[in-house]
Amino acid sequence: MAITAEHIRDKLIKELVAVHVDVEDTSPNRCAASYKVLVVSSQFEGKPLLQRHRMVNTCLADELKEIHAFEQKTLTPAQWDKQKSQ
């Protein structure tokens, strides 16, 4: 399976009911080995950071077997709105 930024984005939107997802391939030659993601979901409400990251990791468990580096930022819609207004 070829892992693409679009595949990661679509899966996060579907499984975490994300309202916003940014996925950036950060590998030097864009070879799909390293990704940076921002996920905004109401499912993160009331959950600590570690639990949010585990939710993302569980969602992408198969994909993470093929990815060498994965950086994530997880926000609630309220946190996202606040960050955008700063």
C-alpha beads as a LAMMPS data file, in Angstrom:
LAMMPS data file: protein, C-alpha beads

86 atoms
85 bonds

1 atom types
1 bond types

-500.0 500.0 xlo xhi
-500.0 500.0 ylo yhi
-500.0 500.0 zlo zhi

Masses

1 110.0

Atoms # bond

1 1 1 0.000 0.000 0.000
2 1 1 1.377 3.375 -0.974
3 1 1 0.930 5.866 1.836
4 1 1 0.070 9.349 0.675
5 1 1 -0.777 12.553 2.497
6 1 1 -4.258 12.345 0.977
7 1 1 -4.752 8.798 2.286
8 1 1 -3.728 9.854 5.809
9 1 1 -5.961 12.928 5.652
10 1 1 -9.003 10.971 4.439
11 1 1 -8.577 8.272 7.070
12 1 1 -8.269 10.775 9.926
13 1 1 -11.331 12.683 8.741
14 1 1 -13.378 9.501 8.464
15 1 1 -12.329 7.707 11.645
16 1 1 -11.875 10.660 14.013
17 1 1 -14.660 12.779 12.490
18 1 1 -12.053 15.502 12.108
19 1 1 -13.253 18.952 11.062
20 1 1 -9.788 19.964 9.875
21 1 1 -6.693 17.948 8.947
22 1 1 -3.380 19.186 7.565
23 1 1 -0.887 16.559 6.422
24 1 1 2.604 17.494 5.280
25 1 1 5.140 15.068 3.845
26 1 1 8.302 16.283 5.592
27 1 1 10.727 13.754 4.140
28 1 1 13.572 15.462 2.217
29 1 1 12.588 14.093 -1.201
30 1 1 8.864 13.685 -0.436
31 1 1 9.228 9.919 -0.357
32 1 1 6.413 9.389 2.164
33 1 1 8.748 8.413 5.003
34 1 1 8.052 11.351 7.311
35 1 1 4.830 13.223 8.047
36 1 1 3.618 16.120 10.145
37 1 1 -0.124 16.298 10.873
38 1 1 -2.560 18.667 12.516
39 1 1 -5.885 17.080 13.484
40 1 1 -8.882 19.029 14.789
41 1 1 -11.700 16.884 16.172
42 1 1 -14.469 17.245 18.737
43 1 1 -13.595 13.675 19.791
44 1 1 -10.569 15.188 21.567
45 1 1 -12.793 17.193 23.951
46 1 1 -11.901 16.464 27.583
47 1 1 -9.053 14.115 26.675
48 1 1 -5.426 14.670 27.702
49 1 1 -2.753 15.051 25.019
50 1 1 -1.426 11.501 25.393
51 1 1 -4.884 10.002 24.872
52 1 1 -5.439 12.185 21.788
53 1 1 -2.144 11.031 20.292
54 1 1 -3.025 7.415 21.029
55 1 1 -6.320 7.909 19.169
56 1 1 -4.430 9.150 16.112
57 1 1 -1.837 6.370 16.401
58 1 1 -4.580 3.734 16.648
59 1 1 -6.332 5.170 13.603
60 1 1 -3.100 5.045 11.593
61 1 1 -1.648 1.839 13.077
62 1 1 -1.083 0.129 9.715
63 1 1 0.332 3.259 8.094
64 1 1 2.722 3.940 10.986
65 1 1 4.421 0.604 10.312
66 1 1 5.688 2.110 7.039
67 1 1 6.402 5.673 8.227
68 1 1 9.784 6.475 9.775
69 1 1 8.884 9.786 11.465
70 1 1 5.486 11.072 12.516
71 1 1 4.800 14.396 14.242
72 1 1 1.297 15.267 15.331
73 1 1 -0.640 18.131 16.842
74 1 1 -4.162 17.437 18.097
75 1 1 -6.672 20.154 18.891
76 1 1 -10.346 20.516 19.724
77 1 1 -12.383 22.838 17.497
78 1 1 -12.345 25.494 20.265
79 1 1 -8.551 25.273 20.575
80 1 1 -8.230 25.502 16.788
81 1 1 -10.447 28.619 16.632
82 1 1 -8.421 30.233 19.408
83 1 1 -5.111 29.419 17.693
84 1 1 -6.323 30.789 14.349
85 1 1 -7.338 34.093 15.946
86 1 1 -3.898 34.694 17.465

Bonds

1 1 1 2
2 1 2 3
3 1 3 4
4 1 4 5
5 1 5 6
6 1 6 7
7 1 7 8
8 1 8 9
9 1 9 10
10 1 10 11
11 1 11 12
12 1 12 13
13 1 13 14
14 1 14 15
15 1 15 16
16 1 16 17
17 1 17 18
18 1 18 19
19 1 19 20
20 1 20 21
21 1 21 22
22 1 22 23
23 1 23 24
24 1 24 25
25 1 25 26
26 1 26 27
27 1 27 28
28 1 28 29
29 1 29 30
30 1 30 31
31 1 31 32
32 1 32 33
33 1 33 34
34 1 34 35
35 1 35 36
36 1 36 37
37 1 37 38
38 1 38 39
39 1 39 40
40 1 40 41
41 1 41 42
42 1 42 43
43 1 43 44
44 1 44 45
45 1 45 46
46 1 46 47
47 1 47 48
48 1 48 49
49 1 49 50
50 1 50 51
51 1 51 52
52 1 52 53
53 1 53 54
54 1 54 55
55 1 55 56
56 1 56 57
57 1 57 58
58 1 58 59
59 1 59 60
60 1 60 61
61 1 61 62
62 1 62 63
63 1 63 64
64 1 64 65
65 1 65 66
66 1 66 67
67 1 67 68
68 1 68 69
69 1 69 70
70 1 70 71
71 1 71 72
72 1 72 73
73 1 73 74
74 1 74 75
75 1 75 76
76 1 76 77
77 1 77 78
78 1 78 79
79 1 79 80
80 1 80 81
81 1 81 82
82 1 82 83
83 1 83 84
84 1 84 85
85 1 85 86
